[in-house]
Each structure stands twice: as structure tokens, then as C-alpha cells.
Amino acid sequence: MTKKDGGTLVIIGGAEDKTGECEILREFFSLAGGRKSRLNVLSTASEDPEAGDQYRRIFLDMGAEEVRVLAVQNRKEANQAQFFRFFDDNSGIFFTGGDQLRITGILGGSILGTALHRAYVTGAIVAGTSAGASAMSETMLVGGLDDATPKKEIIRMAPGLGLLNGVVVDQHFAQRGRIGRLLAAVAHNPYILGVGIDEDTAIVVRESGSFKVIGSGAVTVIDGKQVSHSNVSESDSDQSLALTDVCLHLLARDYGFHLKERYVMMPGTKEENK
Amino acid sequence: MTKKDGGTLVIIGGAEDKTGECEILREFFSLAGGRKSRLNVLSTASEDPEAGDQYRRIFLDMGAEEVRVLAVQNRKEANQAQFFRFFDDNSGIFFTGGDQLRITGILGGSILGTALHRAYVTGAIVAGTSAGASAMSETMLVGGLDDATPKKEIIRMAPGLGLLNGVVVDQHFAQRGRIGRLLAAVAHNPYILGVGIDEDTAIVVRESGSFKVIGSGAVTVIDGKQVSHSNVSESDSDQSLALTDVCLHLLARDYGFHLKERYVMMPGTKEENK
């Protein structure tokens, strides 16, 4: 239930404000060093090679020193030797939306993927929105039905980038009616903490293993550690899941949560981080 | 958190099977006396005067002794003196879907509404689907945003028929992404138990104050009695709600719940009812 070694994650529920105050993108920019930041936008999740360009423009407008866009489209590209130290001079790496399976299918185990992990471990801020948010955790939701009764086969899970342990992240959470698929994920292993992030909302996860909510929506935390009964193993694929004594926290801006100890941090609580 | 005096309620999340096994409608038919049942279908929720006809045909096909349809469309009609003992010989009363505000706006305090309460108190089975389900409780959800971040102004509540106390019912629950509005309702007064019923799913509420789930989907119970923190009073209308330590139960077919004592009843648990 902890972050692996490394810096700070900014995990965004998709559809973040890009034209107004840009609270979330500005927070990432600021954490990555503000005007001294050297950023890389990774649009591997998207088949559109220009998917990263809007973020590049936004971060340059904010005053970033350097913003590169990397639109790696396949494993051959991801395995180029030149990528070995590609992120070493980056203070922030931003994953766009698209399909999380493209992120892991293309980067997983590649030279570029290894470079990403090293950059993260040595302190680069890693952010991801939508598919880029889902890919952060060790086990990720690849897909699932929206607005659906929780059944065990409404979701598909797969190994993610592994930057966050013990957590399954879902995005566009309220807007696409995804409580059912997050409950289904937690039912598979109640040890896992489910974190559902609304659109234009993000969690900033710190080294200590706690996060704070920013943005306009809510973050729903599904904690299964007190689950007293589940029918997940014996239920048929077309049967509804049963899951009792799930603890749910609805968190708004400035609320926080300690992932390891599993408690809510009220607004104004002193960060335990450096 | 108890039922008022009276018989049994069948509260249906909408879109119940009408062409296959008809599990839910058959359960209502059976509870109301099967082939000896004398039923009344109330389509007041709908502006379509023929909204009750399909239910009439279904219950007649099942073998009901008598099925009447009453499509009262306004208060003048509802206040006809002939309605004073209208339901006295009915063993079951079925509310169709439509708009729950039509049910309470037209029946509330009328002669027909009074007759309904007397029939219920003297043992008639009362069922309602969709809008007819929402109208059952003392305070009902009149409307609200689907697939939305919980904020206090995304919902509207009003006094319902008052057949069930201490509970707010929502319907089409998973299918329309309504966890946000049910959490918002519970945030207003965590004493209230939120009960979200999926489509083709129902709860059968017994005199003892416990219910059992029937049908193909799930029932989500939101129990706020352990809520440790809420921002409902100080949050602005456009702010997301925060609500911590909500207890959530996901219940499938044959699971039950005791409304008064607030505990889950496993499948096979002996009914405490007659």
C-alpha cells in the first residue's frame, strides 16, 4: 500500500481544465520546477501522433524551460538504444490519455520503460491523465463496463507501470458511472485500495505514501480491508457480486488520504513530506 | 429505520423482466395471493393513460382473479368520494414508472391516497417500479444528476408516500450511475439509509423491517451511521461533497438486510417474518 521509491505522482481523472486556471496542470508544472522545469510529454497511449502537442503548448505558455513530446508508437521505437538515458535530464514526465494498454504494451520492459522508471526513482515528477492515470499502478484496470452492475467479468485487469503499489486507479469516475467496476476490482482482492478519480480532479501522491486531492471533482476511495463477506469466487460470470462492509470515503479538494495507514487527512493537515 | 405498520413492499429498480421468467412481477403476484389475487395497477406516475395496460395483461396471464388499472391524472380525479374504500378488496397494488412527483403531487392527501394507506396498513402488498419505487419512502429523491460528482445541489428531495421510514430509495441505480446522488442524499442526513436498486432487481420489504433482494442485478446499501466527517453544511453548491467512513454493502439475489438493526442477512438466513 505504498509508493515505490521515487518522487511524486500526479494522477489525473481525465478532462482536466486546459483553458481556465488549469489548476491541475499548473500544479504538475510547479512541482516539476516551474520555470526551470524540463518536461517530456509521452503520448504513447494515443494513436494520434499529435496528442501531446496541446500539453506542450500549455506548459510552454506557463513558462517551462523545455517541453519535448515523445510519440513512441511501437516497441521497436521504444527499444532504441538512444532512449537509455532519455529522461535523465527531465524534471517531469506527463502521460496523455488514450488506451492504457498501449502504454504498457509498448513501454513495458523496453529501454524507454526502464528509462522512465530510473527517472522516477531519481526524483522526476510523473503525471498521467485518463489512460495515463490508470497505467500508474502495479495492477491496472484495462477496461470495463460503465454504468454496470458489478459482476466479476465486467472488468479486465493487467499489470501496469508499477509506480504505485496496492492501489487500483480508475478515472472519469463519476462522469462514466464507474463505481461498479472499481467495486468489482476490489472484490477480486480486498487488500487492493480502489481510487476513483473524477474528471478535472487529481491526486498528488507523495513519497510518504499519502495523497492530496486537487481539482474540481471528487476522489472516491474504496477500502475493502473490513469486507466481511464476498461471493467473488463462487459467483457465476453473469451474477451480481455481493460485497459487505466496504468502507467508502468521498474526498473533495484539499482532503488527503494516507495510502499505507488508510486514513483520511482533513484539509489543512500538515503534509508529512519534505 | 422501520416500516410503518402494514404488509409487504416490493420495491423495483425499473426495467424489470416482462417477457421471460418475470421473476420480480411473479413474486409480487405470488405475495398478493397468486390466482386468488385482486390487483390494482396505478399508472398515475405516467402521463400515458395506457401505461398500466401491459402490467394488467401480464398479471392476467399469470392467472390473477382480477386486475384493474387506475390512471388517475389529477387531484380532482383522486378526490372522488367513490375512491374512499377503493382498494379495500385489493390484495395487491402496483405503481408503474413515470415521474414520482406526479404520484405524490396527485395522490398526496387525496381520498385515493388515504385509501392506499388504509389498504397497505390492512395488509395489501404494495409494489412500485422506477418512479413507483422512489415514491415509497418518507423522503424521496425527486430528481438529480446521473453520472455526477456528488454535490449537495445535484439532487432534489421531497416528501414521498411514507410507506417506508428512514430510507431513501434510488432506482435504475448502476445503469444510470446514481451512486453520486445517493451519497449526496445520505450526506444531508446520515441517519437515512440509502438503498440503490439496479434495473430488473427488487427488494421485498417485510413487516419486520428486513428486506430480501430478488432479480438479476444488485442492491447497493449506503449506511452513513459511522460517517466521521462531512462538509455538507459548509460546502458551496458547486463544490464536491466530502464524506468519510461510509459503509457500503453490495447485495445480490437472496441476500437480505435488516433496515432497523442495519446488518446484512446472508442467503438462506431464515426470515424473521411470518
HADDOCK unambig.tbl for C-alpha pairs under 7 A between the chains (distance, minus, plus):
assign (segid A and resid 147 and name CA) (segid B and resid 174 and name CA) 5.15 0.50 0.50
assign (segid A and resid 147 and name CA) (segid B and resid 175 and name CA) 4.61 0.50 0.50
assign (segid A and resid 147 and name CA) (segid B and resid 176 and name CA) 5.84 0.50 0.50
assign (segid A and resid 147 and name CA) (segid B and resid 177 and name CA) 5.17 0.50 0.50
assign (segid A and resid 148 and name CA) (segid B and resid 174 and name CA) 5.10 0.50 0.50
assign (segid A and resid 148 and name CA) (segid B and resid 175 and name CA) 5.41 0.50 0.50
assign (segid A and resid 149 and name CA) (segid B and resid 174 and name CA) 5.34 0.50 0.50
assign (segid A and resid 149 and name CA) (segid B and resid 217 and name CA) 6.00 0.50 0.50
assign (segid A and resid 149 and name CA) (segid B and resid 218 and name CA) 6.20 0.50 0.50
assign (segid A and resid 174 and name CA) (segid B and resid 147 and name CA) 5.15 0.50 0.50
assign (segid A and resid 174 and name CA) (segid B and resid 148 and name CA) 5.10 0.50 0.50
assign (segid A and resid 174 and name CA) (segid B and resid 149 and name CA) 5.35 0.50 0.50
assign (segid A and resid 175 and name CA) (segid B and resid 147 and name CA) 4.63 0.50 0.50
assign (segid A and resid 175 and name CA) (segid B and resid 148 and name CA) 5.43 0.50 0.50
assign (segid A and resid 176 and name CA) (segid B and resid 147 and name CA) 5.85 0.50 0.50
assign (segid A and resid 177 and name CA) (segid B and resid 147 and name CA) 5.17 0.50 0.50
assign (segid A and resid 177 and name CA) (segid B and resid 177 and name CA) 4.28 0.50 0.50
assign (segid A and resid 217 and name CA) (segid B and resid 149 and name CA) 6.00 0.50 0.50
assign (segid A and resid 217 and name CA) (segid B and resid 240 and name CA) 5.62 0.50 0.50
assign (segid A and resid 218 and name CA) (segid B and resid 149 and name CA) 6.21 0.50 0.50
assign (segid A and resid 218 and name CA) (segid B and resid 240 and name CA) 5.81 0.50 0.50
assign (segid A and resid 240 and name CA) (segid B and resid 217 and name CA) 5.62 0.50 0.50
assign (segid A and resid 240 and name CA) (segid B and resid 218 and name CA) 5.80 0.50 0.50
assign (segid A and resid 240 and name CA) (segid B and resid 252 and name CA) 5.46 0.50 0.50
assign (segid A and resid 241 and name CA) (segid B and resid 252 and name CA) 6.13 0.50 0.50
assign (segid A and resid 242 and name CA) (segid B and resid 250 and name CA) 4.97 0.50 0.50
assign (segid A and resid 242 and name CA) (segid B and resid 251 and name CA) 4.71 0.50 0.50
assign (segid A and resid 242 and name CA) (segid B and resid 252 and name CA) 5.29 0.50 0.50
assign (segid A and resid 243 and name CA) (segid B and resid 249 and name CA) 5.85 0.50 0.50
assign (segid A and resid 243 and name CA) (segid B and resid 250 and name CA) 4.92 0.50 0.50
assign (segid A and resid 243 and name CA) (segid B and resid 251 and name CA) 6.65 0.50 0.50
assign (segid A and resid 244 and name CA) (segid B and resid 248 and name CA) 6.79 0.50 0.50
assign (segid A and resid 244 and name CA) (segid B and resid 249 and name CA) 4.35 0.50 0.50
assign (segid A and resid 244 and name CA) (segid B and resid 250 and name CA) 5.97 0.50 0.50
assign (segid A and resid 245 and name CA) (segid B and resid 247 and name CA) 5.80 0.50 0.50
assign (segid A and resid 245 and name CA) (segid B and resid 248 and name CA) 5.75 0.50 0.50
assign (segid A and resid 245 and name CA) (segid B and resid 249 and name CA) 5.56 0.50 0.50
assign (segid A and resid 246 and name CA) (segid B and resid 247 and name CA) 5.69 0.50 0.50
assign (segid A and resid 246 and name CA) (segid B and resid 248 and name CA) 4.94 0.50 0.50
assign (segid A and resid 246 and name CA) (segid B and resid 249 and name CA) 6.21 0.50 0.50
assign (segid A and resid 247 and name CA) (segid B and resid 245 and name CA) 5.79 0.50 0.50
assign (segid A and resid 247 and name CA) (segid B and resid 246 and name CA) 5.69 0.50 0.50
assign (segid A and resid 247 and name CA) (segid B and resid 247 and name CA) 4.95 0.50 0.50
assign (segid A and resid 247 and name CA) (segid B and resid 248 and name CA) 6.20 0.50 0.50
assign (segid A and resid 248 and name CA) (segid B and resid 244 and name CA) 6.80 0.50 0.50
assign (segid A and resid 248 and name CA) (segid B and resid 245 and name CA) 5.74 0.50 0.50
assign (segid A and resid 248 and name CA) (segid B and resid 246 and name CA) 4.95 0.50 0.50
assign (segid A and resid 248 and name CA) (segid B and resid 247 and name CA) 6.20 0.50 0.50
assign (segid A and resid 248 and name CA) (segid B and resid 248 and name CA) 6.68 0.50 0.50
assign (segid A and resid 249 and name CA) (segid B and resid 243 and name CA) 5.86 0.50 0.50
assign (segid A and resid 249 and name CA) (segid B and resid 244 and name CA) 4.36 0.50 0.50
assign (segid A and resid 249 and name CA) (segid B and resid 245 and name CA) 5.57 0.50 0.50
assign (segid A and resid 249 and name CA) (segid B and resid 246 and name CA) 6.21 0.50 0.50
assign (segid A and resid 250 and name CA) (segid B and resid 242 and name CA) 4.98 0.50 0.50
assign (segid A and resid 250 and name CA) (segid B and resid 243 and name CA) 4.93 0.50 0.50
assign (segid A and resid 250 and name CA) (segid B and resid 244 and name CA) 5.98 0.50 0.50
assign (segid A and resid 251 and name CA) (segid B and resid 242 and name CA) 4.72 0.50 0.50
assign (segid A and resid 251 and name CA) (segid B and resid 243 and name CA) 6.65 0.50 0.50
assign (segid A and resid 252 and name CA) (segid B and resid 240 and name CA) 5.49 0.50 0.50
assign (segid A and resid 252 and name CA) (segid B and resid 241 and name CA) 6.13 0.50 0.50
assign (segid A and resid 252 and name CA) (segid B and resid 242 and name CA) 5.30 0.50 0.50
